[in-house]
């Protein structure tokens, strides 16, 4: 003889603090070895942590991923967790590509890596002077919000990120 399963008693769920967008960004940044302060600064600059944000150019979500970039990353930019995963993973990839130079990776995130590569080829170490004002301002705002090291007056070419124990640290390179 089989018996019906008993209906569970109403057990109150444990109270949990809601996970914020910033918490998700921090967790994802640690997962991919990206400085959480950098990832948070990019998300703040891109959308002020607003997943519903859509730019006039069509960029979507917290990290303002363009549909083609999101497709390359294999994420749906309209889903919060996927947008954050894609944005942070893209920052990690740009960091690897540009030797973790904050100015290069931020400019590439904002202006596009093809534009940054062409500017470097044409202007060498002075490439940022030839970037659009929007990109120069973007790099300046994020580096100012990321670490005191980046606001100490050192030129961007003398800054680097040090990977240690799965974390990235901004540091001056002498």
C-alpha positions as semicolon CSV with decimal commas, in nm:
position;residue;x (nm);y (nm);z (nm)
1;X;0,000;0,000;0,000
2;X;0,134;0,342;-0,091
3;X;0,070;0,650;0,111
4;X;0,049;1,002;-0,005
5;X;0,343;1,220;0,092
6;X;0,259;1,441;0,385
7;X;0,226;1,808;0,320
8;X;0,528;1,984;0,470
9;X;0,473;2,210;0,764
10;X;0,510;2,580;0,704
11;X;0,869;2,630;0,805
12;X;0,988;2,990;0,791
13;X;1,276;3,043;0,556
14;X;1,593;3,175;0,713
15;X;1,626;3,548;0,674
16;X;1,897;3,632;0,424
17;X;2,037;3,959;0,315
18;X;1,949;4,011;-0,052
19;X;2,239;3,982;-0,291
20;X;2,301;4,315;-0,460
21;X;2,427;4,382;-0,811
22;X;2,752;4,497;-0,649
23;X;2,780;4,165;-0,459
24;X;2,734;3,972;-0,784
25;X;3,001;4,184;-0,953
26;X;3,246;4,127;-0,665
27;X;3,187;3,750;-0,665
28;X;3,227;3,728;-1,042
29;X;3,540;3,945;-1,035
30;X;3,702;3,714;-0,778
31;X;3,604;3,415;-0,992
32;X;3,783;3,555;-1,300
33;X;4,076;3,717;-1,117
34;X;3,969;4,073;-1,194
35;X;4,017;4,350;-0,937
36;X;3,666;4,391;-0,792
37;X;3,719;4,767;-0,760
38;X;3,790;4,785;-1,133
39;X;3,482;4,578;-1,223
40;X;3,263;4,787;-0,991
41;X;3,401;5,113;-1,132
42;X;3,332;5,000;-1,490
43;X;2,975;4,894;-1,404
44;X;2,915;5,221;-1,219
45;X;3,043;5,421;-1,516
46;X;2,859;5,215;-1,776
47;X;2,513;5,197;-1,618
48;X;2,525;5,301;-1,253
49;X;2,452;4,930;-1,184
50;X;2,124;4,947;-1,378
51;X;2,044;4,621;-1,558
52;X;1,758;4,792;-1,746
53;X;1,994;5,045;-1,904
54;X;2,009;5,046;-2,284
55;X;2,232;5,296;-2,463
56;X;2,138;5,477;-2,786
57;X;2,403;5,259;-2,957
58;X;2,225;4,943;-2,833
59;X;2,452;4,844;-2,543
60;X;2,259;4,650;-2,279
61;X;2,261;4,608;-1,903
62;X;2,497;4,665;-1,613
63;X;2,813;4,628;-1,823
64;X;2,654;4,783;-2,134
65;X;2,744;4,488;-2,357
66;X;2,689;4,533;-2,727
67;X;2,485;4,245;-2,871
68;X;2,777;4,124;-3,088
69;X;3,016;4,125;-2,791
70;X;2,759;3,941;-2,578
71;X;2,718;3,683;-2,855
72;X;3,097;3,638;-2,876
73;X;3,100;3,583;-2,498
74;X;2,805;3,342;-2,518
75;X;2,584;3,543;-2,281
76;X;2,241;3,698;-2,294
77;X;2,304;4,060;-2,194
78;X;1,941;4,100;-2,082
79;X;1,989;3,848;-1,798
80;X;2,161;4,016;-1,503
81;X;2,392;3,730;-1,404
82;X;2,496;3,668;-1,764
83;X;2,557;4,038;-1,828
84;X;2,784;4,056;-1,523
85;X;2,961;3,732;-1,618
86;X;3,017;3,856;-1,972
87;X;3,132;4,203;-1,866
88;X;3,378;4,077;-1,607
89;X;3,506;3,801;-1,835
90;X;3,559;4,061;-2,108
91;X;3,758;4,278;-1,864
92;X;3,972;3,975;-1,774
93;X;4,035;3,900;-2,141
94;X;4,123;4,262;-2,218
95;X;4,358;4,261;-1,919
96;X;4,538;3,956;-2,058
97;X;4,551;4,105;-2,407
98;X;4,690;4,440;-2,291
99;X;4,924;4,320;-2,018
100;X;4,686;4,447;-1,748
101;X;4,757;4,809;-1,842
102;X;4,454;4,987;-1,694
103;X;4,442;5,265;-1,954
104;X;4,461;5,020;-2,245
105;X;4,203;4,778;-2,114
106;X;3,960;5,056;-2,018
107;X;4,003;5,234;-2,350
108;X;3,946;4,906;-2,533
109;X;3,632;4,840;-2,328
110;X;3,498;5,185;-2,413
111;X;3,633;5,259;-2,761
112;X;3,687;4,907;-2,894
113;X;4,004;4,705;-2,915
114;X;4,043;4,762;-3,289
115;X;4,050;5,138;-3,235
116;X;4,300;5,106;-2,951
117;X;4,525;4,877;-3,156
118;X;4,519;5,119;-3,451
119;X;4,595;5,416;-3,223
120;X;4,893;5,232;-3,069
121;X;5,020;5,141;-3,417
122;X;4,987;5,500;-3,536
123;X;5,093;5,696;-3,226
124;X;5,286;5,456;-3,002
125;X;5,299;5,549;-2,635
126;X;5,105;5,870;-2,699
127;X;4,802;5,680;-2,828
128;X;4,565;5,801;-2,554
129;X;4,614;6,164;-2,661
130;X;4,457;6,069;-2,994
131;X;4,163;5,878;-2,847
132;X;3,823;6,051;-2,851
133;X;3,754;6,284;-2,559
134;X;3,482;6,047;-2,437
135;X;3,738;5,765;-2,408
136;X;4,001;5,982;-2,239
137;X;3,739;6,097;-1,988
138;X;3,619;5,738;-1,938
139;X;3,970;5,616;-1,859
140;X;4,033;5,912;-1,626
141;X;3,705;5,871;-1,436
142;X;3,741;5,498;-1,381
143;X;4,106;5,507;-1,283
144;X;4,025;5,787;-1,037
145;X;3,752;5,570;-0,882
146;X;3,951;5,248;-0,876
147;X;4,257;5,301;-0,661
148;X;4,462;5,576;-0,497
149;X;4,759;5,445;-0,698
150;X;4,588;5,561;-1,017
151;X;4,534;5,912;-0,888
152;X;4,888;5,964;-0,760
153;X;4,988;6,157;-1,072
154;X;5,177;5,873;-1,239
155;X;5,124;5,844;-1,614
156;X;4,906;5,550;-1,713
157;X;5,198;5,376;-1,882
158;X;5,368;5,342;-1,542
159;X;5,074;5,156;-1,389
160;X;5,012;4,786;-1,386
161;X;4,805;4,515;-1,226
162;X;4,972;4,244;-1,021
163;X;4,803;3,906;-1,003
164;X;4,851;3,744;-0,664
165;X;4,649;3,458;-0,524
166;X;4,373;3,500;-0,780
167;X;4,336;3,872;-0,710
168;X;4,460;4,165;-0,913
169;X;4,629;4,455;-0,740
170;X;4,688;4,794;-0,899
171;X;5,046;4,906;-0,856
172;X;5,295;5,160;-0,982
173;X;5,566;5,014;-1,202
174;X;5,905;5,179;-1,169
